[in-house]
Amino acid sequence: MKKVYCYASVIALFLVMGCSGGGGGSGPDPSPPKITSGPSVTGIDVREANVRWTTDKNATSIVFFGLTSSYTDSLKAGALVVNHSVALSALTPATLYHYNVASDDADGRRVNSGDRTFTTLAPTNELLDAGWDFFESAEFDSALVRFDDAYSYEPGNPDVLEALGWTLLRLYRFESGGGSLSARSILETALAIEPDRSDCLVALAFVYQAIEAYEDAIRTARDALAFAGAGYVFEHDPEISTSDIRYCLILSLVATGDFSGALAEAQLIDPTIDIDPGDAATWNGYSSFEEAVIIMVEGLRESGG
């Protein structure tokens, strides 16, 4: 009788433990998802970005985003996954965005990442392309609008400064007035960043010659010739070439009284020029060597040299 009692007690204890769940069995996981990596933002562009993260179990993908942590927009992908990716589009260029990701499991339990930020890219390349199209069509006011917008996004970008400088040059805005941007200040800034930037040197030589800063024009034109080379052609206006740089140099040399230097540069453009400072017979009937050089320079430009 004693053995039966003990056996019955063991059975009763087993049943009690089984009913209470203390011995196991796997029920549904009551915990919310956990973010195991991320969130991070990849593929950031002018108007797009991709938000990625992973969770420890299948869950939905939600991104809340906006200009502040109050979030004005959201995107949701309802599929239950562990690798989450949500593409944001129609964003504003060069803008700081706040975002927060969330994932809900099949039972609606949610995890949030907390507030994060990213910044979209400035549309510099798009603005530069549009601006150069206007420039090449001689629509310089329209080009200026695009380049000025690009400058507001990236004031230290040499490509932007070069484009803006050339356009201001074409609009005859050589020097600052009333705080406005000028070709001189913009091009000097570009060259402080990249001293050997050929197109900027060419444009700045033209600016210096136009404002009668002749010594600066001579120095800059010589630098432009050294860096640009004999075959230079300005990409956005093929009519501007090495001979234009040299003519700028010639005019500046004449303005400083260096007629021999101007003659030497002119002969590089047209080797048939035959003027000898010591031989009046080569002055083409003019009373002085200097006068002969001046007339020769004027004729050189008229001939398209």
HELIX and SHEET records of a PDB file:
HELIX    1   1 LYS A    2  SER A   20  1                                  19    
HELIX    2   2 THR A  124  GLU A  136  1                                  13    
HELIX    3   3 PHE A  140  TYR A  153  1                                  14    
HELIX    4   4 PRO A  158  ARG A  170  1                                  13    
HELIX    5   5 ALA A  183  ILE A  193  1                                  11    
HELIX    6   6 SER A  198  ALA A  210  1                                  13    
HELIX    7   7 TYR A  214  ALA A  228  1                                  15    
HELIX    8   8 THR A  242  ALA A  255  1                                  14    
HELIX    9   9 PHE A  259  ILE A  269  1                                  11    
HELIX   10  10 ALA A  280  THR A  282  5                                   3    
HELIX   11  11 PHE A  289  GLU A  302  1                                  14    
SHEET    1   A 3 ILE A  35  THR A  42  0                                        
SHEET    2   A 3 ALA A  49  GLY A  66 -1                                        
SHEET    3   A 3 ASP A  73  LEU A  88 -1                                        
SHEET    1   B 4 ILE A  35  THR A  42  0                                        
SHEET    2   B 4 ALA A  49  GLY A  66 -1                                        
SHEET    3   B 4 LEU A  96  ASP A 104 -1                                        
SHEET    4   B 4 ARG A 110  ASN A 112 -1                                        
SHEET    1   C 4 ILE A  35  THR A  42  0                                        
SHEET    2   C 4 ALA A  49  GLY A  66 -1                                        
SHEET    3   C 4 LEU A  96  ASP A 104 -1                                        
SHEET    4   C 4 ARG A 116  THR A 119 -1                                        
SHEET    1   D 2 VAL A 233  PHE A 234  0                                        
SHEET    2   D 2 ASP A 237  SER A 241 -1                                        
END                                                                             
